[in-house]
Amino acid sequence: MKKVVSLCKMLSDETRFRIIMLLYQEELCVCEICGILDLSQPKVSRHLAKLRDTGFVRDQRKEQFVFYYLDVTDPVIVAMIEVIVNNISQYPLCQMDLERLADKEQFMQSCKTE
């Protein structure tokens, strides 16, 4: 039950909600997440750290990039996220994020210039 309560707390924040919806689709670099959400790197990193601390998100270094991915195995948690994802049309901002996800490569350039 602790994990379910923890997920609900994470989903109560709009930015973390949006990040979880993106990472449910695929792993992403922080610069891609920033570009898709149109948010600053420090803000996104702060939310990713909180998600990582709760165990919902993991990171993996690939060359000079750090990629984040959803690490959820509890079937109840997975089912909760899937219900939201299957009804994503109810959340226009998340719908827009998923549309921007298709063009994620354009945001990778911001990591290469830092």
N, C-alpha and C positions, 0 to 999 in steps of 0.2 A: 504494500500500500504506500510505502514511503516514496517509491519511484513515481507512482501515479500523481501523488501530491506535488512532488518536485516538478514533474512535467507541467502540471497545471500552473505552477508558479512561473515557469519559464514561458509558457504560452500567454501569460497575462500581460507580458510586455510586447508591444507591437513589433519592435525591431527583432526581438528574439523569435517571435512567431514567424516573421517573414524569413529569417535565416533558416529556421527549421524546415519551412516549406521548400526552400531552395535546396537545402542539403538532402532532403528526402529524394530529390530528383537525381542529384549527382554531387560528387566532390567538387569543391571550388577553392580557388586561391583567394586570399583575403582581398586582393585588388579587384577580382571579378565580383565578389560580393559587394564591395564598396560601389563599384560601377553600376551594378544592377539595381541596388537599393538607393543609389544616389546619396550616399552618406559618407562622412569622413572616415578615414582609416582608424584614427583613435577610437571613435565611437563603435565601429564594427568590431575592432579588436577587443574592446572592453566586454561586449556582449558575447563574443566567441569564447573569451576566457571564462565567463560565468557558465556558459554551456559546457565547456570542457571540464570545469570544476565539478559539475553535477554528473558528469559521465555520459551525457547525451551526444557529445561531439568529441571526436579525436582529430589529431593533426598528424601529418606525415610530410617530411621534407623530401622534395624532388628537385634536385639541382639547387638553384637559388630561390625556389618558391616553396612556400608552406601551404599545403592543401588541407582543407577541412572536410570531414565527412561525418554523417550521422552514424552513431554507433548504438543502435537500439536493438535489443534481442528479445526483450520481454514481450510476449504476444499481446498483452493488454495494451501496452504502450504503442506498439505497432498498429494495432487496430484503431486506437484513438487518432493517431496521426493519419491513417488511411481514410477515416471518415471525413476528416477535414479536407484532405487532398481531393477526395472524390466529390466534394462539394465546393471546390475552390471558386467556382463562379459566384458564390455568395460573398466573396471577398475581393472586390475589384482591384485593390492595391496589390494583392498577391497574384491575381490574374495578370496584371501588368508586369510584375516581377518575372513571372514565368515566360512571358513574351520576350522580355529583355534577355532572359537566360539563353535564348536561341542565338543571340549576338554577343555572347560572353567574351569571345576572343578579342574584341575591340578594347575591352577593359584591361586585358593582360599587359597592354603597353604601358600603363601607369606603373606597374611593378618594375618594368625594365628600365624606366627612367629614374627610379629612386636609387 
